[in-house]
């Protein structure tokens, strides 16, 4: 048993540099995709909360359509479909576009729910203080909405990290692609995919812990 474990650890050590290069690509896709999702999701949430019906309809239609399409289909549409229309994207750009578009629809609902979850009395208090609509939202509503938004947003972060592995289907050399290559070379798929799984788990735990500490600091300041 000890010899077998040493053999596995030695195998992992020899492929770890390659996996780390793949992890850099995974983190790039995840970070950029999340940035697109947050910005677009915030815009869509603003549309849904708007007093203009046309904007609410646009956001509702977008969210309903995108949430009904698997991420893999969106990825293929971005990589292959747009190419047929004359817009050729790289594998990484296609992944960022697909993940950003999909998770924007999910974050839109989280952001909207967080804002609407703030008690009406807080809005009235902002009005009583003579704060304008924008100033009252930024200084009173948004800080309280953030506390409601962070927990479900962390769950979506976990999902976007895992869904980034789908880019292996379009030839991007991410962490999952590296594990495929290593398993084909060593004929040890179990060992290679376990290593990939451990790295994915470590990445999520580090990010989730950082967000958790930030959330705790925000709550302490609010308290």
C-alpha positions as CSV (number, residue, x, y, z in Angstrom):
1,X,0.0,0.0,0.0
2,X,2.8,2.4,0.9
3,X,4.7,1.6,-2.3
4,X,1.5,2.1,-4.4
5,X,0.9,5.5,-2.7
6,X,4.5,6.6,-3.3
7,X,4.1,5.6,-6.9
8,X,0.9,7.7,-7.3
9,X,2.5,10.7,-5.5
10,X,5.5,10.4,-7.8
11,X,3.3,10.3,-10.9
12,X,1.4,13.3,-9.7
13,X,4.6,15.2,-9.0
14,X,5.8,14.6,-12.5
15,X,2.6,15.9,-14.1
16,X,1.9,18.7,-11.6
17,X,3.7,21.4,-13.6
18,X,1.6,20.6,-16.6
19,X,-1.6,20.7,-14.5
20,X,-0.6,24.0,-13.0
21,X,-0.2,25.5,-16.5
22,X,-3.7,24.2,-17.2
23,X,-4.9,25.7,-13.9
24,X,-3.8,29.1,-15.0
25,X,-6.0,28.8,-18.1
26,X,-8.9,27.6,-16.0
27,X,-8.5,30.6,-13.6
28,X,-8.3,33.0,-16.5
29,X,-11.5,31.6,-18.0
30,X,-13.3,31.6,-14.7
31,X,-12.2,35.1,-13.7
32,X,-13.1,36.7,-17.0
33,X,-16.3,34.8,-17.3
34,X,-17.3,35.8,-13.8
35,X,-16.5,39.4,-14.6
36,X,-18.7,39.4,-17.7
37,X,-21.5,37.7,-15.8
38,X,-21.4,40.2,-12.9
39,X,-21.4,43.2,-15.1
40,X,-24.1,41.9,-17.5
41,X,-26.1,40.4,-14.6
42,X,-26.1,43.8,-12.9
43,X,-27.3,45.5,-16.0
44,X,-30.1,42.9,-16.5
45,X,-31.1,43.2,-12.9
46,X,-31.3,47.0,-13.4
47,X,-33.6,46.3,-16.4
48,X,-35.8,44.1,-14.3
49,X,-36.1,46.7,-11.6
50,X,-36.7,49.5,-14.1
51,X,-40.0,51.3,-14.3
52,X,-39.9,51.0,-18.1
53,X,-41.8,47.9,-19.3
54,X,-39.6,47.5,-22.4
55,X,-36.5,47.0,-20.3
56,X,-38.2,44.6,-18.0
57,X,-39.4,42.6,-21.0
58,X,-35.9,42.5,-22.6
59,X,-34.3,41.2,-19.3
60,X,-37.1,38.7,-18.8
61,X,-36.8,37.2,-22.3
62,X,-33.0,37.1,-22.0
63,X,-33.1,35.3,-18.7
64,X,-35.8,32.8,-19.7
65,X,-34.0,31.9,-23.0
66,X,-30.5,31.6,-21.7
67,X,-31.3,29.7,-18.6
68,X,-33.1,27.1,-20.7
69,X,-30.0,26.4,-22.8
70,X,-27.1,24.2,-21.5
71,X,-23.7,25.8,-21.1
72,X,-22.2,23.4,-23.6
73,X,-24.6,24.4,-26.3
74,X,-23.8,28.1,-25.6
75,X,-20.1,27.2,-25.8
76,X,-20.5,25.5,-29.2
77,X,-22.6,28.4,-30.5
78,X,-19.9,30.9,-29.5
79,X,-17.1,28.8,-30.9
80,X,-18.6,27.2,-34.0
81,X,-21.8,29.2,-34.6
82,X,-20.4,32.7,-34.6
83,X,-17.6,31.5,-36.9
84,X,-20.2,30.7,-39.6
85,X,-21.5,34.3,-39.2
86,X,-18.0,35.7,-39.8
87,X,-17.1,36.3,-36.1
88,X,-14.3,34.0,-35.2
89,X,-13.5,33.8,-31.5
90,X,-10.6,32.0,-29.8
91,X,-11.4,29.1,-27.5
92,X,-10.8,31.2,-24.4
93,X,-12.9,34.1,-25.8
94,X,-15.7,31.7,-26.6
95,X,-15.6,30.2,-23.1
96,X,-15.7,33.6,-21.5
97,X,-18.6,34.7,-23.7
98,X,-20.6,31.5,-23.1
99,X,-20.0,31.4,-19.3
100,X,-20.5,35.1,-19.0
101,X,-23.8,35.0,-20.9
102,X,-25.2,32.0,-19.0
103,X,-24.2,33.1,-15.5
104,X,-25.4,36.6,-16.1
105,X,-28.9,35.2,-16.4
106,X,-28.5,33.5,-13.0
107,X,-26.8,36.4,-11.3
108,X,-29.5,38.7,-12.6
109,X,-32.1,37.0,-10.5
110,X,-29.8,36.9,-7.5
111,X,-29.1,40.6,-7.7
112,X,-32.8,41.4,-8.3
113,X,-33.8,39.3,-5.3
114,X,-31.2,40.9,-3.1
115,X,-32.3,44.4,-3.9
116,X,-36.0,43.6,-3.6
117,X,-35.3,41.8,-0.3
118,X,-34.3,45.0,1.4
119,X,-37.1,46.2,3.7
120,X,-39.3,48.9,2.3
121,X,-38.7,50.9,5.4
122,X,-35.1,51.4,4.4
123,X,-36.2,53.0,1.2
124,X,-38.5,55.3,3.1
125,X,-35.7,56.2,5.5
126,X,-33.5,57.1,2.6
127,X,-36.2,59.4,1.2
128,X,-36.7,60.9,4.7
129,X,-33.0,61.8,4.8
130,X,-33.4,63.7,1.5
131,X,-31.2,61.3,-0.4
132,X,-31.9,61.1,-4.2
133,X,-32.9,57.9,-5.9
134,X,-29.4,57.1,-7.0
135,X,-27.7,58.2,-3.8
136,X,-30.2,56.4,-1.6
137,X,-29.7,53.2,-3.6
138,X,-25.9,53.4,-3.4
139,X,-25.7,54.4,0.3
140,X,-28.6,52.6,1.8
141,X,-30.1,49.8,-0.3
142,X,-27.0,48.4,-2.0
143,X,-24.9,47.8,1.1
144,X,-27.8,45.8,2.6
145,X,-28.5,44.0,-0.6
146,X,-24.8,42.8,-0.8
147,X,-25.3,40.7,2.3
148,X,-28.2,38.9,0.7
149,X,-26.4,38.5,-2.6
150,X,-23.1,37.1,-1.4
151,X,-24.1,33.6,-0.2
152,X,-26.0,32.5,-3.4
153,X,-23.3,34.2,-5.6
154,X,-20.7,32.0,-3.9
155,X,-22.7,28.9,-5.1
156,X,-22.7,30.2,-8.6
157,X,-18.9,30.7,-8.4
158,X,-18.6,27.0,-7.6
159,X,-20.6,26.2,-10.7
160,X,-18.7,28.4,-13.0
161,X,-15.4,26.9,-11.9
162,X,-16.8,23.4,-12.7
163,X,-18.4,24.5,-16.0
164,X,-15.1,25.9,-17.2
165,X,-13.9,22.3,-17.6
166,X,-16.3,22.1,-20.7
167,X,-13.7,24.0,-22.7
168,X,-11.9,20.8,-23.2
169,X,-14.5,20.0,-25.9
170,X,-13.2,22.9,-28.1
171,X,-9.5,22.2,-27.6
172,X,-8.5,24.7,-24.9
173,X,-5.6,23.5,-22.9
174,X,-7.2,24.0,-19.4
175,X,-6.8,21.8,-16.4
176,X,-9.3,19.2,-17.6
177,X,-7.5,19.0,-21.0
178,X,-4.2,18.4,-19.2
179,X,-5.7,15.6,-17.2
180,X,-7.0,14.0,-20.4
181,X,-3.6,14.2,-22.0
182,X,-1.9,12.8,-18.9
183,X,-4.4,9.9,-18.6
184,X,-3.8,9.0,-22.3
185,X,-0.1,9.0,-21.8
186,X,0.2,7.1,-18.6
187,X,-2.9,4.9,-19.0
188,X,-3.8,5.8,-15.4
189,X,-7.0,7.8,-15.8
190,X,-8.1,7.3,-12.2
191,X,-4.9,8.9,-10.8
192,X,-4.9,11.8,-13.3
193,X,-8.6,12.7,-12.8
194,X,-8.4,12.4,-9.1
195,X,-5.5,14.9,-9.2
196,X,-7.5,17.2,-11.4
197,X,-10.5,16.9,-9.0
198,X,-8.3,17.8,-6.0
199,X,-7.0,20.9,-7.8
200,X,-10.5,22.0,-8.7
201,X,-11.6,21.5,-5.1
202,X,-8.6,23.4,-3.8
203,X,-9.3,26.3,-6.1
204,X,-12.9,26.5,-5.1
205,X,-12.1,26.3,-1.3
206,X,-9.5,29.0,-1.5
207,X,-11.9,31.4,-3.4
208,X,-14.9,30.5,-1.2
209,X,-12.9,31.1,2.0
210,X,-11.7,34.5,0.7
211,X,-15.3,35.4,-0.1
212,X,-16.5,34.1,3.2
213,X,-13.9,36.3,5.1
214,X,-14.9,39.3,3.0
215,X,-18.6,38.7,3.8
216,X,-17.8,38.4,7.5
217,X,-15.9,41.7,7.4
218,X,-18.8,43.4,5.7
219,X,-21.2,42.1,8.3
220,X,-18.9,43.3,11.1
221,X,-18.7,46.8,9.6
222,X,-22.5,46.9,9.2
223,X,-22.9,45.8,12.8
